[in-house]
């Protein structure tokens, strides 16, 4: 199995059309078809459903599974090439960071801004996701660093604590009765029986569970989310308020939303983590040293 064939497969999957894929790759359609047939024979599975009427190539269930592996393999290949292209006189290359949503990313942003002054060829690639996804990418070598919020398994990695802590609160509409409070107590949520969306990390956060009284059964929990943007739209539509971290949603004067902190206050530590058994690239080391100065 060759890397170029994986890239062919990914292109067809993305385009869902072998003719367009052949044009993008700059090879003939019969050659591309033959490569994919040989790949299917090698794997012993059918990767695409071929629709002759509209000429669409749709991934089978096996194709979807293989697509995820193919993307990770090609990303890791490209990342390896970038790291080894770095020469001794000029540090360059791309730093890969996987991050949960946190305003602490500003600490990393400021450090990156400083190192770019001396090393203008260093680039950064940001990937957002929950702790599980970031762990997987970090473990597979697809990320140099992971940023975790209140992560209980951070000890498995080399890590440092970022200067800022994240505060938990309620994202709600400005016309919601709860918006008049300076801070939100659990009694307020129970009194109004406020519909709530919880972040996935909130449901596993020990201090936050304690704040709720050890159980959330008596609260009006409507759902969960992993990234706040889409959940915030539900709040705008007056469906549910969100238990979330401060500084992630738009609460400007033009926005219908506001953030009210919880009382007693709940904070989460934010960690920058990297693998213990992996040598960081020169570019990643430069960024790490700058972050440590903060």
C-alpha positions in Angstrom: 0.0 0.0 0.0 1.6 3.3 -1.2 1.0 6.7 0.3 0.1 8.2 -3.0 -2.7 5.6 -3.4 -4.1 6.7 0.0 -4.1 10.2 -1.2 -6.0 9.1 -4.3 -8.5 7.3 -2.2 -9.0 10.4 0.1 -9.5 12.7 -3.0 -12.2 10.4 -4.4 -13.9 10.2 -1.1 -13.9 14.0 -0.7 -15.1 14.6 -4.3 -17.5 11.7 -4.5 -16.7 11.6 -8.2 -13.8 9.8 -9.9 -13.6 12.2 -12.9 -13.2 15.3 -10.7 -10.7 13.4 -8.5 -8.6 12.4 -11.6 -8.5 16.1 -12.7 -7.3 17.2 -9.3 -4.7 14.5 -9.1 -3.6 15.0 -12.8 -3.9 11.3 -13.8 -6.2 9.6 -16.2 -9.5 8.2 -14.9 -8.8 4.6 -16.0 -5.5 4.7 -14.1 -7.2 6.1 -11.0 -10.0 3.5 -11.2 -7.4 0.7 -11.5 -5.5 2.0 -8.4 -8.6 2.0 -6.3 -9.7 -1.5 -7.5 -6.2 -2.8 -6.6 -6.5 -1.1 -3.1 -9.9 -2.8 -2.5 -8.4 -6.2 -3.6 -5.4 -5.7 -1.2 -7.7 -4.8 1.7 -10.3 -7.5 0.8 -13.2 -5.0 1.2 -15.3 -2.7 -1.0 -14.5 0.9 -0.2 -17.0 2.6 -2.5 -20.6 2.1 -3.6 -20.6 3.1 -7.3 -23.8 4.8 -8.5 -23.8 4.5 -12.3 -26.7 6.9 -12.7 -25.2 10.0 -11.1 -21.6 8.6 -11.2 -21.2 9.2 -7.5 -18.7 7.3 -5.4 -20.0 6.9 -1.9 -18.0 5.4 1.0 -19.2 2.0 2.3 -19.1 1.4 6.1 -15.7 -0.2 5.6 -14.7 2.8 3.4 -15.5 5.2 6.2 -13.4 3.2 8.7 -10.5 3.1 6.2 -10.9 6.8 5.4 -10.2 7.8 9.0 -7.0 5.7 9.0 -5.9 7.1 5.6 -6.3 10.7 6.8 -4.3 10.1 9.9 -1.5 8.3 8.0 -1.2 11.0 5.4 -1.3 13.8 8.1 1.5 12.0 10.0 3.5 11.6 6.8 3.3 15.3 6.0 4.1 16.2 9.5 7.3 14.0 9.5 8.5 15.5 6.2 8.0 19.1 7.6 10.0 18.3 10.7 13.0 16.9 8.8 13.1 19.8 6.3 14.2 22.0 9.2 17.8 23.1 8.7 20.2 24.1 11.5 20.6 27.7 10.5 16.9 28.6 10.3 14.3 27.0 12.5 11.1 26.4 10.5 8.3 23.9 10.3 4.7 23.5 11.5 3.7 23.1 15.2 0.6 21.0 15.6 -1.7 21.8 18.6 -4.9 20.1 19.6 -7.0 22.0 22.0 -10.2 22.0 23.9 -12.0 25.3 24.0 -10.4 27.6 26.5 -9.4 31.2 26.8 -6.0 30.0 27.9 -5.2 29.5 24.3 -4.3 33.2 24.4 -1.2 32.2 26.4 -0.1 30.0 23.6 -1.0 32.7 21.0 1.1 35.3 22.7 4.1 32.9 22.9 3.7 32.0 19.2 3.6 35.7 18.3 6.9 36.3 20.1 8.8 33.3 18.5 7.6 34.4 15.0 9.6 37.5 15.4 12.9 35.5 15.5 11.7 32.5 13.4 9.3 33.8 10.7 9.2 30.4 9.0 7.5 28.6 11.9 3.8 28.0 11.3 1.1 26.6 13.5 -1.8 24.2 12.9 -4.7 24.3 15.3 -7.2 21.4 15.8 -10.2 21.8 18.1 -11.8 18.9 19.9 -12.7 17.3 23.2 -10.2 15.6 25.5 -10.8 12.2 24.0 -10.0 13.3 20.4 -7.0 15.4 21.5 -5.6 12.4 23.4 -5.9 10.2 20.4 -4.2 12.6 18.1 -1.4 13.2 20.7 -0.9 9.5 21.2 -0.8 8.9 17.4 1.8 11.6 16.9 -0.6 13.9 15.0 -0.2 16.7 17.5 2.9 18.1 19.2 0.9 19.5 22.1 -2.5 19.0 23.6 -4.4 21.6 25.6 -6.6 20.1 28.3 -9.1 21.7 30.7 -9.2 20.1 34.1 -7.9 16.8 32.7 -7.6 14.0 35.3 -5.2 11.8 33.1 -2.7 14.6 32.4 0.0 12.7 34.4 0.4 10.2 31.6 2.0 13.1 29.6 4.8 15.7 30.1 2.8 18.8 31.0 2.8 22.2 32.5 0.0 24.3 33.9 -0.9 27.4 31.9 -1.1 30.7 33.8 -4.9 31.3 33.3 -7.6 29.3 34.9 -11.0 28.9 33.3 -14.1 29.8 35.3 -17.4 28.0 35.0 -20.7 29.8 34.6 -24.1 30.0 32.8 -24.4 31.2 29.2 -27.9 32.4 28.8 -30.0 35.0 27.0 -30.0 38.6 28.3 -33.8 38.5 28.6 -33.7 35.3 30.7 -34.7 36.0 34.4 -31.4 34.3 35.5 -29.4 37.1 33.6 -30.3 39.6 36.4 -28.2 37.7 38.9 -24.5 38.6 39.5 -23.8 35.0 40.1 -25.7 31.7 39.8 -26.3 29.4 42.7 -27.7 25.9 42.2 -30.9 27.0 44.0 -31.5 29.5 41.2 -31.4 26.7 38.6 -33.7 24.6 40.6 -36.1 27.4 41.3 -36.5 28.3 37.7 -36.1 24.7 36.6 -33.8 26.1 33.8 -33.3 23.9 30.8 -29.5 23.2 30.6 -27.0 22.0 28.1 -23.8 20.6 29.8 -20.4 20.4 28.2 -19.0 16.8 28.0 -16.2 17.8 30.3 -18.7 19.3 32.8 -20.3 15.9 33.3 -16.9 14.5 34.4 -15.6 17.5 36.4 -15.4 16.5 40.1 -15.7 20.0 41.6 -18.6 20.9 39.3 -20.4 17.7 40.2 -19.9 18.6 43.8 -21.3 22.1 43.1 -24.5 20.4 41.7 -24.8 18.5 45.0 -23.3 15.2 43.7 -26.1 14.4 41.3 -27.7 16.2 38.4 -30.9 14.1 38.3 -33.1 16.9 39.8 -32.0 19.5 37.3 -33.5 20.1 33.9 -30.7 18.6 31.7 -31.7 18.8 28.0 -28.5 17.7 26.3 -24.8 17.9 26.0 -22.2 19.4 23.7 -18.4 19.2 23.1 -17.9 22.7 21.5 -19.8 25.7 22.6 -20.5 27.4 19.2 -23.4 25.2 18.1 -24.7 24.9 21.7 -24.8 28.7 21.9 -27.1 28.8 18.9 -29.6 26.7 20.9 -29.3 29.2 23.7 -29.9 32.1 21.2 -33.1 30.3 20.1 -34.2 30.2 23.8 -34.1 26.4 24.0 -31.6 26.0 26.9 -28.9 27.7 28.8 -25.4 26.3 28.8 -23.0 25.4 31.6 -19.7 26.5 30.1 -16.4 28.2 30.5 -16.0 31.9 30.6 -14.7 33.7 27.5 -15.7 31.2 24.8 -19.0 32.7 23.5 -19.9 36.0 22.0 -21.5 38.2 24.8 -20.8 41.5 23.1 -23.4 44.3 23.2 -24.7 43.1 19.8 -25.2 39.5 21.1 -28.4 38.4 22.8 -26.3 36.3 25.2 -24.6 36.9 28.5 -22.3 34.9 30.9 -23.1 34.7 34.6 -20.5 33.0 36.8 -21.4 30.2 39.2 -21.3 30.7 43.0 -19.4 29.4 44.8 -16.9 29.9 42.0 -15.6 26.9 40.1 -12.3 27.1 38.3 -10.5 24.6 36.1 -6.7 24.3 35.6 -5.6 24.3 32.0 -2.6 22.1 30.9 -0.3 22.0 28.0 0.7 18.4 27.4 3.1 16.5 25.2 4.2 12.8 24.9 6.8 11.5 27.3 8.4 9.2 24.8 8.6 11.5 21.8 11.3 14.1 20.9 9.8 17.4 20.0 10.7 19.2 16.8 12.9 22.2 17.0 10.0 24.5 16.3 7.9 22.9 19.0 10.8 23.2 21.5 11.1 26.9 20.8 7.4 27.5 21.4 7.5 25.4 24.7 10.5 27.4 26.0 8.6 30.7 25.3 5.5 29.4 27.1 7.5 28.4 30.1 8.7 32.0 30.4 5.1 33.3 31.1 
